[in-house]
């Protein structure tokens, strides 16, 4: 299993919106960055990811999983853009801020800490374990 982080502006698509979609999940559409798109192309069914509120909140809210493999993005006719579907798995008992990540040993090399603009990014297994412990997530 691989691990990822999905960033969204909460005013556009929030953790609560994601949870409300239930088991069917939702298309992670609108991504217009080649590196982020390529990360989605590398995903497998069941891969897990963090759901991150960007902009003014800057915090990890919970865990999602990939529920459909990469397919054409329904928000564009341009065949270059693809996306996966994700569904909520569970919330963090304590959301983790970007500042928390920057202060935590073992997360110094995390992409979120060093390149906060990439909207879909890989997370190492070590980073995953640290963040799940910090957020109080078992699953």
N, C-alpha and C positions, 0 to 999 in steps of 0.2 A: 504494500500500500504506500502511496505517496501522499504528501501533505501539501496544502496550499493555503493562501490567504486571498480572500475576495474583498475588495474595497468598494464601498458605496457611500454616496452622500445620503444621510438619513432623510433629507427632505425629498429625495428622488425615489429611493428604495431603502427601507429601514429593516432592521432585524424583525420588528413586529410585522411588517409586510411579508417578510420571508416566512415567518412562523404561520401566518394566516393562510398561506398556500397549502399547508398540510403535506400529506404524503406525496401528492402529485408534484410538488416543487414548482420551480419557475425557471424559465430560460434566463441565463446570465447574459443578456443582450446589450448592445450599444457600445461594446468595447471596440475602439478604433486605434489600437496600438498593436503593432506586429508581434512584439515580444510577449505581451499579454495573450494575444490570440494563439501564439505558438505554445504557450504554457497550457492553454485549454486543450490544444490538440494532443498534448502529452498525457492527458488525464485518462484514468480508467474508472469504470463503474465502481462505486463504493469508496473511491478516494475521499479522504476527509479534508476539510478546510476550515479556516477561521473566517467568520463574518465580521468585517471591520467597518465601523462608522468613521468616515473620513471628514474632512473640512474642520468644523469647529469642535466636534466631539473627540475625534482621534482615539478610538478605543475598540478593543476586540469585545464583541458582544456574546458570541457563542460559536457553536460548531455546526457545520453543514456537511453534506456529502453529495458527491456527483451521482445524479440519478439518470442522466442520459448523456451519451458520448457526444463529442463535437459534431455539430450539424450547422447548416446555414442559419445565420442570424435573421430572424423574421422581421427585423426593423429596417432592413436594407435590401435592395436588389443587387448590390455589389457582391459578387461571389467571393471576394477576398476575405469577407468577414464571417466568422463562424463563432459558435459559442457552445457551452454545455448547459445542461439543466442541473440545478442544485435544489436540495430540500434541507430544511432545518432538522438537526438531530437533537440539540439541546442548548440551553443558555449557559453562560458562565454565571456562577453564583456571585462572582465579583468581576465586572468588566475590567479589562486591563488596558490602561492608557499607554499611549506612545511613550510618554515620559517614564512609566514603569518599565517598559521594554528597554529603554536607553540606560536605565540604572541597574538592570539585572545582569549579573555575571552569567555568561553562556549565551547571551543574545547579542553580543557585540558585532557579530558578522551577519546578523539577520538582515535580509533585504529591506524589510520595513524600516529598520533603524537607519540604513544607509541610502535607501532610494525610496522615499515615501511616496513617490508619484506613480510607480508602477501599480496598475489596478488589479492585476492577477499575478501572483508571485509564488514561487516555491518556498516551502518551509522545511527545514531539516528535521529528521526524527528527534534529535536532541532538543531543538527549539520547541517542537511540538510538545514533548514531555514536560519541559519547563513551564510552558504557558498553560497547559492543561492543569498542572498542579497549582499554579498561581491563581487560575480562574475558578478552581474548585470543581473542575469537570472530570467526571469518571465515566468512561463509555467507549 
